[in-house]
Amino acid sequence: MDPGFSPLDLLVHLDRHLLVVARDYGNWIYALLFLIVFCETGLVVTPFLPGDSLLFAAGAVAGAGAVNVHLLAVLLFAAAVLGDGVNYSLGRYLGPRVFRSADSWFFRKEYLDRAQAFFSRHGGKSIVIARFVPLVRTYVPFVAGIGRMTPLYFVTYNVLGALLWVGLVLYAGYFFGGMTLVKNNLTAVILAIIALSISPGIIAVVRAKLGRT
């Protein structure tokens, strides 16, 4: 393993070190990517983990021949669906009492309140939209569970959202990550992906404000 980065840096910035990990650990990269995507979507304590940028980087690494993109797509789709399912189940179990709690090691109430407002505004489709919005992506399934969204209704949107998120971002990395322009400006590309990811939330906020004027 490259001594230039620590285990914590590897966890939080895996998207930056993915090619090194794939080279040094081979097929273990599949398990690591599965774990990161599952935790980022399934645990309210890990919203800081990479999401969109990781999927794009994984696709780019697959495009370079280091991993199989189709196997990766299936595994990461499963991780995303399972992650949201766990998050939803935790929300149903813990109930609305979490909203009466202050910030703690378990969650930031500010993010939870933001996700609740996002969920209330968009209803079921928020499960799909939130896939492309960092932070909100981690909390909306939890809020859906607290709000007692019907399980079948949640599963439908969960599967659709995971399919669109993994499919679009991963294969975008696969098809475009190998382009010289993209490789030479990968940081800028990842920042652009993040900007596009949060744009639905920004648009929703602007529309809500205009609607009240």
N, C-alpha and C positions, 0 to 999 in steps of 0.2 A: 504494500500500500504506500502511496506517495506520502512521505513524512511532512509535506508542506501543509497538511491540514489535519485538524484534530477530529476525533469521533463526533463531537458536538457540531463542528463545522460541516462535517459530512452529512449529518442528519438534517440540519437546517438548510444547507446549500447543496443538496445532492445533485440538483440540476447542473451545477457548475463542474462537478467531479464525475459525472456519469460515465464518460468514456474511460477514465482511469479505473473506475470500479468494474466496469464490464471487462476490461482487459485483464485485471488482476484476479477477479473472482469468478469469471465465467458465468455459469448458469445461476449462481447465487443472486445475480442482479435481478432476476425475475421475482424472487422472494422478497428482496429488499424494496423493490418498487411497489409490489403488492402491499407490503406492510405500510409504507409511507402514505400511499393513496387511501388505504383503509383508515389509518389513524387521522389523516387530515380531514376526512369527511365524517368519520364516525365518533370522534372523541372531542368534546367541547374544550378540553384542556390543550389541544394541539392545533389551534388555527394558524399557528406561525409556520407550519410545515409548507414546503413548496407544493403548488398545485398545478396551475396552468403551465408555468414555465417548465415544471418537471415533465409533464406529458409531452410538451413540444421537444424538449431535449431528448427524451426517451425515443421519440419518433425519429429524431435526427441521428441518434446512435444506431437505431435499427436500419436507417437508410444507409449507414456506413457499413452494414453487414455484421455488426457486433452481436445483435440479437434478432430474433424472429418477430417482425412487427405484428403479424396476425395472432400469434400466441400471446404476445404482450397485450394486444387489444382485448382478447378474451379475459385474461387474468385481471387487467386493470378495470375492465367493465364490472367484473364480479366484485372486485375490491370496492368500487364506488357504490354499487348496489348494497352490498353487505354493510358498508360503513354508514350509509344513510339509514339503513334498517336498524342498526344498533342505536344510532343517535335518536331515532324516532321512538324506539322502545324505552330508552332511558328517559325521554321526555314524558312518556305516558306513565312511567313508574314513579318518577319524582314529583310530577304534578305541579300546579301553579305556585306552590309555596316557594319555589326557587326565586320567583320574582320579588319576594319580600326580603331576600338576602342581599347584603352588601357585597362588594367585590371580595373574592377569596381566591385561594389557590385553585379552586375548581372552575371558576369562570369569571369573566368580566361582565358585570351587569349591563354596562353600556352597550356591549355587543349584543347581548341577549335582547335588550329593549329595541335595538335597531332591527334585529331579525324579526321580532314580534310585529313591529310596524310594517316591515316589508311583507311579512306573511299576511297580515290583515288587509293590506292594500291589493295584493295580487292573488290571494286564495290559493287554489291548487296549483296553478301554473307557477307559483313562486318556487316550488320544488325544482322545476326545470330551469327557470331563470337564474336561481341562486347558484346553480352549478358553475356559472361563469362569473360569479362575484366573490372574490376572496373575502374571508372572514364570515360574510353572510352565508356562504356555502356551508360552513361548519355549524352554524347555529339554527338555520331555518328548519331542518328536519327535527331538531330538538324541540323547537317551538311548535311544530306540527303535532308532535306527540303530546305536548302539554295541552294543545288545543283540541285534542281528541279527534283529529282527522280520521275518518273511516280507514281502516287498514288497507282495504282493497283499493280505495281511491289513492292512498299514499303510494302503494306499491306501483300502480300504473304510472304515476308521474315520476316516481323514483327510477324506474327502469328506463323510461323515455329520456329523462334528464341525463342519466349515466351514459346511455347510448350516444346521445348528441355530444356530450362533453368529451368523452374519451375518443369517440370516432373523429370528431372534427379537429381537436387539438393534436392528438397523437399522429393522425395521418397527415396533418399539415406539416408537422415536423419531419415526417418520413419523406414526403414529396419535395419539400422546399428547404429542409435543413441542410441538404448537401450542396445547395447552390453556393457558388463562391461569394456572392454578395451577402448571403445570409450568414455563412460561416465567418466571414470577416467582420460582421456586425451583429454577432449573436446576442450580445448584451442589449443592444438597441432593439433587436427583434423581440427578445423576451420582455423588455419594458413595454413594447407596443402591444404584446399579447395581454399583459396585465392591464394596460389602459383599456383595451377592448373588452376585457373581462368585467371591469367595473363600470363600463359605459351604460349597461342596462339599468343599474342602480341609480346612476347620475340622471339619466333620462327620466326615470320614474319619479325621482325627487323633484326635478324641474317641472314635470307635468303636474304633480300634486300641488306645487306652489302656485303654478299658473291657474290651476283649477279653483284655488281659493281666492284669487284676485278678481 
